[in-house]
Amino acid sequence: MNGVRWRFASLMSTGVAMTAAVAHLMELPAKMKYEPPLYVRLHRTLYWNFGKAAGPAESLAVATTAALAWRERQRQPGSRRGPWAAVAAGCLVAAHGIFWSVVQPVNVEMVRWPLQEIPQDWTRWRDRWEYGHAVRAGLIMAAFAALTMAAVNDTNQRSNA
């Protein structure tokens, strides 16, 4: 695959992953006010499709962006695109790691709760899930910005050549 295709695949998969992450971030203020049964019910029913679309997109974003960063470093060591792609890859890897270490354990825990017996400390779990996703949104947006900078630097390098 050539560089343009790697950049396209990286940008598109990161963009799709970013849509879900930003949606979670935008929902946060309202969801922090929900009563426990409503919050848990929505959590169980609303987000299954997020994982079906955004999960594979995020995995693809990690893979294509890491490959892009490696390719840029190998093919053009002095290029300004390489460091931006590396920053994007690092942000995506960190966001993916936060999902598995912070967010997914909450998903597993909340599905166990009967709606009539939500634990007293449920807000601790809610906060972990919500703020974990907020951090992920910031990281994925930073990755998208870095990929955009790499693309802009590519355009600038070509027009200055």
GROMACS elastic network, one bead per residue, 0.5 to 0.9 nm:
[ bonds ]
;  ai    aj funct       b0    kb
    1     4     6  0.82358   500
    1     5     6  0.61697   500
    1     6     6  0.66134   500
    2     5     6  0.55009   500
    2     6     6  0.63939   500
    2     7     6  0.88242   500
    3     6     6  0.50715   500
    3     7     6  0.61154   500
    3     8     6  0.84964   500
    3    68     6  0.73858   500
    3    71     6  0.78512   500
    3    72     6  0.80167   500
    4     7     6  0.51575   500
    4     8     6  0.60718   500
    4     9     6  0.85959   500
    5     9     6  0.60371   500
    5    10     6  0.83898   500
    6     9     6  0.51860   500
    6    10     6  0.60030   500
    6    11     6  0.85091   500
    6    64     6  0.64039   500
    6    65     6  0.76459   500
    6    67     6  0.77335   500
    6    68     6  0.58662   500
    6    71     6  0.89837   500
    7    10     6  0.50450   500
    7    11     6  0.59769   500
    7    12     6  0.84460   500
    7    64     6  0.79774   500
    7    65     6  0.76502   500
    7    68     6  0.67358   500
    7   147     6  0.78160   500
    7   150     6  0.88054   500
    7   151     6  0.76860   500
    8    11     6  0.51983   500
    8    12     6  0.59990   500
    8    13     6  0.84544   500
    9    12     6  0.52910   500
    9    13     6  0.60068   500
    9    14     6  0.83075   500
    9    60     6  0.82347   500
    9    61     6  0.75849   500
    9    64     6  0.65003   500
    9    65     6  0.82182   500
   10    13     6  0.54568   500
   10    14     6  0.59567   500
   10    15     6  0.83745   500
   10    60     6  0.76649   500
   10    61     6  0.53675   500
   10    62     6  0.80257   500
   10    63     6  0.82280   500
   10    64     6  0.51351   500
   10    65     6  0.51586   500
   10    66     6  0.88365   500
   10    68     6  0.76018   500
   10   144     6  0.89447   500
   10   147     6  0.78800   500
   11    14     6  0.51741   500
   11    15     6  0.59056   500
   11    16     6  0.86600   500
   11    61     6  0.76541   500
   11    64     6  0.89224   500
   11    65     6  0.82008   500
   11   144     6  0.68124   500
   11   147     6  0.65944   500
   11   148     6  0.78044   500
   12    16     6  0.62732   500
   12    17     6  0.86393   500
   12    57     6  0.84849   500
   12    61     6  0.79688   500
   13    16     6  0.51998   500
   13    17     6  0.62156   500
   13    18     6  0.84931   500
   13    54     6  0.85998   500
   13    56     6  0.85981   500
   13    58     6  0.64614   500
   13    59     6  0.84111   500
   13    60     6  0.61482   500
   13    62     6  0.86673   500
   13    64     6  0.83000   500
   14    17     6  0.50430   500
   14    18     6  0.59464   500
   14    19     6  0.87066   500
   14    57     6  0.69213   500
   14    58     6  0.64144   500
   14    60     6  0.80716   500
   14    61     6  0.50533   500
   14    62     6  0.81063   500
   14    65     6  0.84990   500
   14    92     6  0.82463   500
   14   140     6  0.71755   500
   14   141     6  0.86029   500
   14   143     6  0.75657   500
   14   144     6  0.62940   500
   14   147     6  0.89199   500
   15    19     6  0.63768   500
   15    57     6  0.85341   500
   15    61     6  0.86326   500
   15   140     6  0.85393   500
   15   141     6  0.85798   500
   15   144     6  0.68396   500
   16    19     6  0.52806   500
   16    20     6  0.71136   500
   16    53     6  0.80351   500
   16    54     6  0.63143   500
   16    57     6  0.61900   500
   16    58     6  0.76748   500
   16    61     6  0.89077   500
   17    20     6  0.57232   500
   17    21     6  0.64861   500
   17    22     6  0.88174   500
   17    53     6  0.81720   500
   17    55     6  0.73020   500
   17    56     6  0.84786   500
   17    57     6  0.55619   500
   17    58     6  0.50661   500
   17    59     6  0.88246   500
   17    61     6  0.76650   500
   17   140     6  0.74843   500
   18    22     6  0.59088   500
   18    23     6  0.83199   500
   18    54     6  0.81640   500
   18    58     6  0.83604   500
   18   137     6  0.67315   500
   18   140     6  0.57725   500
   18   141     6  0.63916   500
   18   144     6  0.78607   500
   19    22     6  0.53281   500
   19    23     6  0.60662   500
   19    24     6  0.87230   500
   19    54     6  0.80006   500
   19   137     6  0.88605   500
   20    23     6  0.50029   500
   20    24     6  0.63055   500
   20    25     6  0.87110   500
   20    50     6  0.64434   500
   20    51     6  0.88485   500
   20    53     6  0.87444   500
   20    54     6  0.62796   500
   20   137     6  0.83625   500
   21    24     6  0.52722   500
   21    25     6  0.64122   500
   21    26     6  0.88162   500
   21    54     6  0.85425   500
   21   133     6  0.65530   500
   21   134     6  0.74715   500
   21   136     6  0.65979   500
   21   138     6  0.83595   500
   21   140     6  0.74206   500
   21   141     6  0.85635   500
   22    26     6  0.61046   500
   22    27     6  0.85987   500
   22   133     6  0.86281   500
   22   134     6  0.79436   500
   22   136     6  0.88190   500
   22   137     6  0.54784   500
   22   138     6  0.83118   500
   22   140     6  0.87694   500
   22   141     6  0.81783   500
   23    26     6  0.51170   500
   23    27     6  0.62460   500
   23    28     6  0.87432   500
   23   137     6  0.86646   500
   24    27     6  0.52055   500
   24    28     6  0.63077   500
   24   130     6  0.75555   500
   24   133     6  0.64819   500
   24   134     6  0.71732   500
   24   137     6  0.78374   500
   25    28     6  0.52908   500
   25    29     6  0.81621   500
   25   130     6  0.77012   500
   25   131     6  0.84663   500
   25   133     6  0.67559   500
   25   134     6  0.52627   500
   25   135     6  0.88001   500
   25   136     6  0.89955   500
   25   137     6  0.66289   500
   25   138     6  0.89627   500
   26    29     6  0.71317   500
   26    30     6  0.84593   500
   26   134     6  0.89581   500
   27    30     6  0.58176   500
   27    31     6  0.61080   500
   27    32     6  0.86982   500
   28    31     6  0.51819   500
   28    32     6  0.60967   500
   28   130     6  0.63731   500
   28   131     6  0.83429   500
   28   134     6  0.80831   500
   29    32     6  0.54832   500
   29    33     6  0.72423   500
   30    33     6  0.56203   500
   30    34     6  0.71129   500
   31    34     6  0.52810   500
   31    35     6  0.87927   500
   31    39     6  0.68358   500
   31   130     6  0.86845   500
   32    35     6  0.86223   500
   32    39     6  0.84576   500
   32   123     6  0.88076   500
   32   126     6  0.80702   500
   32   127     6  0.81420   500
   32   130     6  0.83735   500
   33    39     6  0.87982   500
   34    37     6  0.82173   500
   34    38     6  0.62232   500
   34    39     6  0.56007   500
   35    38     6  0.55552   500
   35    39     6  0.61284   500
   35    40     6  0.87112   500
   36    39     6  0.51649   500
   36    40     6  0.61203   500
   36    41     6  0.84723   500
   36   115     6  0.82737   500
   36   118     6  0.70248   500
   36   122     6  0.74803   500
   36   123     6  0.82701   500
   37    40     6  0.52864   500
   37    41     6  0.59586   500
   37    42     6  0.85084   500
   37   115     6  0.56293   500
   37   116     6  0.75184   500
   37   118     6  0.74057   500
   38    41     6  0.51129   500
   38    42     6  0.60560   500
   38    43     6  0.83789   500
   38   115     6  0.87835   500
   39    42     6  0.53076   500
   39    43     6  0.60336   500
   39    44     6  0.86932   500
   39   126     6  0.84555   500
   40    44     6  0.61918   500
   40    45     6  0.87067   500
   40   110     6  0.69681   500
   40   111     6  0.81856   500
   40   113     6  0.83466   500
   40   115     6  0.72856   500
   40   118     6  0.83985   500
   40   126     6  0.88583   500
   41    44     6  0.52406   500
   41    45     6  0.63062   500
   41    46     6  0.83459   500
   41   115     6  0.74698   500
   42    45     6  0.51858   500
   42    46     6  0.53855   500
   42    47     6  0.79394   500
   43    46     6  0.57943   500
   43    47     6  0.63516   500
   43    48     6  0.88274   500
   43   107     6  0.82543   500
   43   110     6  0.81400   500
   43   111     6  0.86290   500
   44    47     6  0.68037   500
   44    48     6  0.75680   500
   44   107     6  0.83562   500
   44   110     6  0.79264   500
   44   111     6  0.66778   500
   45    48     6  0.66388   500
   46    49     6  0.73478   500
   46    50     6  0.80978   500
   47    50     6  0.50809   500
   47    51     6  0.68261   500
   48    51     6  0.55312   500
   48    52     6  0.66637   500
   49    53     6  0.63854   500
   49    54     6  0.81874   500
   50    53     6  0.55648   500
   50    54     6  0.54729   500
   50    55     6  0.71682   500
   51    54     6  0.53300   500
   51    56     6  0.76726   500
   52    55     6  0.58891   500
   52    56     6  0.69295   500
   52    57     6  0.89511   500
   53    56     6  0.60701   500
   53    57     6  0.64069   500
   53    58     6  0.87882   500
   54    58     6  0.58604   500
   54    59     6  0.85101   500
   55    58     6  0.52031   500
   55    59     6  0.63145   500
   55    60     6  0.86083   500
   56    59     6  0.50485   500
   56    60     6  0.60280   500
   56    61     6  0.84225   500
   57    60     6  0.50126   500
   57    61     6  0.59641   500
   57    62     6  0.86367   500
   58    62     6  0.62202   500
   58    63     6  0.86446   500
   58    92     6  0.77635   500
   58    96     6  0.74233   500
   59    62     6  0.52017   500
   59    63     6  0.63289   500
   59    64     6  0.86612   500
   59    92     6  0.89027   500
   59    96     6  0.78159   500
   60    63     6  0.50923   500
   60    64     6  0.59219   500
   60    65     6  0.81908   500
   61    64     6  0.52991   500
   61    65     6  0.57182   500
   61    66     6  0.81629   500
   61    89     6  0.82041   500
   61    92     6  0.72745   500
   62    65     6  0.54163   500
   62    66     6  0.59681   500
   62    67     6  0.84729   500
   62    88     6  0.88112   500
   62    89     6  0.61819   500
   62    90     6  0.85944   500
   62    91     6  0.89878   500
   62    92     6  0.56571   500
   62    93     6  0.61119   500
   62    96     6  0.79981   500
   63    66     6  0.53080   500
   63    67     6  0.61101   500
   63    68     6  0.85219   500
   63    89     6  0.83456   500
   64    67     6  0.50191   500
   64    68     6  0.59445   500
   64    69     6  0.85633   500
   64    89     6  0.85859   500
   65    69     6  0.60837   500
   65    70     6  0.85065   500
   65    85     6  0.65746   500
   65    86     6  0.77585   500
   65    88     6  0.69129   500
   65    89     6  0.52479   500
   65    92     6  0.82296   500
   65   147     6  0.84739   500
   66    69     6  0.51313   500
   66    70     6  0.61874   500
   66    71     6  0.85125   500
   66    85     6  0.75985   500
   66    86     6  0.70006   500
   66    88     6  0.82406   500
   66    89     6  0.51290   500
   66    90     6  0.81040   500
   66    92     6  0.89518   500
   66    93     6  0.87878   500
   67    70     6  0.50913   500
   67    71     6  0.59611   500
   67    72     6  0.85101   500
   67    89     6  0.87040   500
   68    72     6  0.60255   500
   68    73     6  0.85122   500
   68    82     6  0.80350   500
   68    85     6  0.66029   500
   68    86     6  0.81994   500
   68    89     6  0.85614   500
   69    72     6  0.52179   500
   69    73     6  0.62157   500
   69    74     6  0.86516   500
   69    81     6  0.82122   500
   69    82     6  0.55075   500
   69    83     6  0.73965   500
   69    84     6  0.79661   500
   69    87     6  0.85285   500
   69    88     6  0.83914   500
   69    89     6  0.70929   500
   70    73     6  0.52106   500
   70    74     6  0.61877   500
   70    75     6  0.86101   500
   70    82     6  0.77689   500
   70    85     6  0.85137   500
   70    86     6  0.78035   500
   71    74     6  0.51266   500
   71    75     6  0.59288   500
   71    76     6  0.81215   500
   71    82     6  0.81130   500
   72    75     6  0.53258   500
   72    76     6  0.55468   500
   72    77     6  0.69858   500
   72    79     6  0.74270   500
   72    81     6  0.68514   500
   72    83     6  0.85314   500
   72    85     6  0.78669   500
   73    76     6  0.56379   500
   73    78     6  0.79249   500
   73    79     6  0.77678   500
   73    81     6  0.86281   500
   73    82     6  0.54629   500
   73    83     6  0.80792   500
   73    86     6  0.88820   500
   74    77     6  0.60975   500
   75    79     6  0.89078   500
   76    79     6  0.53834   500
   76    80     6  0.88996   500
   76    81     6  0.87174   500
   76    82     6  0.77443   500
   77    80     6  0.86683   500
   77    82     6  0.74751   500
   78    81     6  0.87380   500
   78    82     6  0.80504   500
   79    82     6  0.59205   500
   79    83     6  0.79940   500
   79   153     6  0.87178   500
   79   154     6  0.85849   500
   79   157     6  0.87982   500
   80    83     6  0.61203   500
   80    84     6  0.70111   500
   80   150     6  0.70677   500
   80   153     6  0.65140   500
   80   154     6  0.79360   500
   80   157     6  0.88067   500
   81    84     6  0.53514   500
   81    85     6  0.61727   500
   81    86     6  0.86476   500
   81   147     6  0.83789   500
   81   149     6  0.76203   500
   81   151     6  0.71946   500
   81   152     6  0.86322   500
   81   153     6  0.61866   500
   81   154     6  0.65355   500
   82    85     6  0.51427   500
   82    86     6  0.61272   500
   82    87     6  0.86772   500
   82   150     6  0.73613   500
   83    87     6  0.61840   500
   83    88     6  0.86088   500
   83   146     6  0.88437   500
   83   150     6  0.81356   500
   84    87     6  0.51122   500
   84    88     6  0.62417   500
   84    89     6  0.86441   500
   84   143     6  0.86426   500
   84   145     6  0.88961   500
   84   146     6  0.51126   500
   84   147     6  0.63047   500
   84   148     6  0.85669   500
   84   149     6  0.66238   500
   84   150     6  0.53850   500
   85    88     6  0.50134   500
   85    89     6  0.61356   500
   85    90     6  0.86124   500
   85   143     6  0.82115   500
   85   146     6  0.65029   500
   85   147     6  0.58225   500
   85   149     6  0.86781   500
   85   150     6  0.63829   500
   86    89     6  0.50324   500
   86    90     6  0.61516   500
   86    91     6  0.86230   500
   86   146     6  0.85951   500
   87    90     6  0.51084   500
   87    91     6  0.62079   500
   87    92     6  0.86501   500
   87   142     6  0.84841   500
   87   143     6  0.68354   500
   87   146     6  0.65413   500
   87   147     6  0.84736   500
   88    91     6  0.51583   500
   88    92     6  0.61993   500
   88    93     6  0.86140   500
   88   139     6  0.86160   500
   88   140     6  0.80685   500
   88   142     6  0.69631   500
   88   144     6  0.67966   500
   88   145     6  0.78811   500
   88   146     6  0.53949   500
   88   147     6  0.61349   500
   89    92     6  0.51430   500
   89    93     6  0.61049   500
   89    94     6  0.85596   500
   89   143     6  0.69119   500
   90    93     6  0.51462   500
   90    94     6  0.61240   500
   90    95     6  0.85853   500
   90   139     6  0.89846   500
   90   143     6  0.79282   500
   91    94     6  0.51231   500
   91    95     6  0.61242   500
   91    96     6  0.85761   500
   91   136     6  0.87630   500
   91   138     6  0.89498   500
   91   139     6  0.52018   500
   91   140     6  0.63902   500
   91   141     6  0.88013   500
   91   142     6  0.68747   500
   91   143     6  0.54996   500
   92    95     6  0.50293   500
   92    96     6  0.60596   500
   92    97     6  0.84655   500
   92   136     6  0.85434   500
   92   139     6  0.66896   500
   92   140     6  0.59473   500
   92   142     6  0.87869   500
   92   143     6  0.63046   500
   93    96     6  0.50963   500
   93    97     6  0.60891   500
   93    98     6  0.86355   500
   94    97     6  0.50067   500
   94    98     6  0.61757   500
   94    99     6  0.86944   500
   94   136     6  0.79909   500
   94   139     6  0.74137   500
   95    98     6  0.51054   500
   95    99     6  0.63515   500
   95   100     6  0.89653   500
   95   133     6  0.86812   500
   95   135     6  0.76033   500
   95   137     6  0.78925   500
   95   138     6  0.86727   500
   95   139     6  0.59368   500
   95   140     6  0.66551   500
   96    99     6  0.51658   500
   96   100     6  0.66200   500
   96   101     6  0.87687   500
   96   136     6  0.78229   500
   97   100     6  0.53329   500
   97   101     6  0.60481   500
   97   102     6  0.81192   500
   98   101     6  0.51328   500
   98   102     6  0.52626   500
   98   103     6  0.67098   500
   98   104     6  0.86516   500
   98   132     6  0.67574   500
   98   133     6  0.82596   500
   98   135     6  0.82778   500
   98   136     6  0.69411   500
   99   102     6  0.56088   500
   99   104     6  0.58383   500
   99   105     6  0.87182   500
   99   132     6  0.72903   500
   99   133     6  0.75657   500
   99   136     6  0.75523   500
  100   103     6  0.61287   500
  100   104     6  0.51700   500
  100   105     6  0.72242   500
  101   104     6  0.66232   500
  101   105     6  0.68216   500
  102   105     6  0.62199   500
  102   106     6  0.71878   500
  102   128     6  0.68432   500
  102   129     6  0.70239   500
  102   132     6  0.61632   500
  102   133     6  0.88204   500
  103   106     6  0.54158   500
  103   107     6  0.65958   500
  103   128     6  0.69533   500
  103   129     6  0.50508   500
  103   130     6  0.82032   500
  103   131     6  0.89583   500
  103   132     6  0.59896   500
  103   133     6  0.71282   500
  104   108     6  0.63224   500
  104   109     6  0.86462   500
  104   129     6  0.81648   500
  105   108     6  0.51160   500
  105   109     6  0.61933   500
  105   110     6  0.86806   500
  105   129     6  0.88348   500
  106   110     6  0.59459   500
  106   111     6  0.85305   500
  106   125     6  0.61433   500
  106   126     6  0.78418   500
  106   128     6  0.74618   500
  106   129     6  0.62495   500
  107   110     6  0.54092   500
  107   111     6  0.63703   500
  107   129     6  0.80190   500
  108   111     6  0.57176   500
  108   112     6  0.71353   500
  109   112     6  0.55995   500
  109   113     6  0.72898   500
  109   125     6  0.84112   500
  110   113     6  0.54962   500
  110   114     6  0.88692   500
  110   118     6  0.86801   500
  110   122     6  0.86813   500
  110   125     6  0.80333   500
  111   114     6  0.81296   500
  113   116     6  0.82078   500
  113   117     6  0.65191   500
  113   118     6  0.57391   500
  113   119     6  0.77017   500
  114   117     6  0.51739   500
  114   118     6  0.63420   500
  115   118     6  0.58989   500
  117   120     6  0.88464   500
  118   121     6  0.84367   500
  118   122     6  0.66762   500
  119   122     6  0.53089   500
  119   123     6  0.88998   500
  120   123     6  0.78550   500
  121   124     6  0.56124   500
  121   125     6  0.72436   500
  122   125     6  0.52577   500
  122   126     6  0.62246   500
  122   127     6  0.86269   500
  123   127     6  0.58353   500
  123   128     6  0.83247   500
  124   127     6  0.52274   500
  124   128     6  0.61845   500
  124   129     6  0.87193   500
  125   128     6  0.51011   500
  125   129     6  0.62581   500
  125   130     6  0.86220   500
  126   129     6  0.51924   500
  126   130     6  0.60374   500
  126   131     6  0.84112   500
  127   130     6  0.51045   500
  127   131     6  0.57447   500
  127   132     6  0.79032   500
  128   131     6  0.55063   500
  128   132     6  0.56778   500
  128   133     6  0.84072   500
  129   132     6  0.51538   500
  129   133     6  0.62084   500
  129   134     6  0.86533   500
  130   133     6  0.52439   500
  130   134     6  0.62275   500
  130   135     6  0.88397   500
  131   135     6  0.61750   500
  131   136     6  0.84219   500
  132   135     6  0.53142   500
  132   136     6  0.62446   500
  132   137     6  0.87015   500
  133   137     6  0.60555   500
  133   138     6  0.86492   500
  134   137     6  0.50674   500
  134   138     6  0.64279   500
  134   139     6  0.87645   500
  135   138     6  0.51501   500
  135   139     6  0.62880   500
  135   140     6  0.86873   500
  136   139     6  0.50514   500
  136   140     6  0.60590   500
  136   141     6  0.84229   500
  137   140     6  0.52142   500
  137   141     6  0.59920   500
  137   142     6  0.84247   500
  138   141     6  0.51800   500
  138   142     6  0.60752   500
  138   143     6  0.86033   500
  139   142     6  0.50019   500
  139   143     6  0.61643   500
  139   144     6  0.86790   500
  140   144     6  0.61938   500
  140   145     6  0.85398   500
  141   144     6  0.50453   500
  141   145     6  0.61231   500
  141   146     6  0.85731   500
  142   146     6  0.61035   500
  142   147     6  0.85854   500
  143   146     6  0.50632   500
  143   147     6  0.61702   500
  143   148     6  0.85292   500
  144   147     6  0.50751   500
  144   148     6  0.61115   500
  144   149     6  0.86020   500
  145   149     6  0.61800   500
  145   150     6  0.86443   500
  146   150     6  0.62171   500
  146   151     6  0.86582   500
  147   151     6  0.62613   500
  147   152     6  0.85969   500
  148   151     6  0.50311   500
  148   152     6  0.60958   500
  148   153     6  0.85044   500
  149   153     6  0.59643   500
  149   154     6  0.84092   500
  150   153     6  0.50868   500
  150   154     6  0.61360   500
  150   155     6  0.87082   500
  151   155     6  0.63043   500
  151   156     6  0.86493   500
  152   155     6  0.50562   500
  152   156     6  0.61283   500
  152   157     6  0.85310   500
  153   157     6  0.59570   500
  153   158     6  0.84940   500
  154   157     6  0.51558   500
  154   158     6  0.62378   500
  154   159     6  0.87046   500
  155   158     6  0.51986   500
  155   159     6  0.62115   500
  155   160     6  0.85982   500
  156   159     6  0.51708   500
  156   160     6  0.60351   500
  156   161     6  0.85095   500
  157   160     6  0.52129   500
  157   161     6  0.61131   500
  158   161     6  0.52228   500
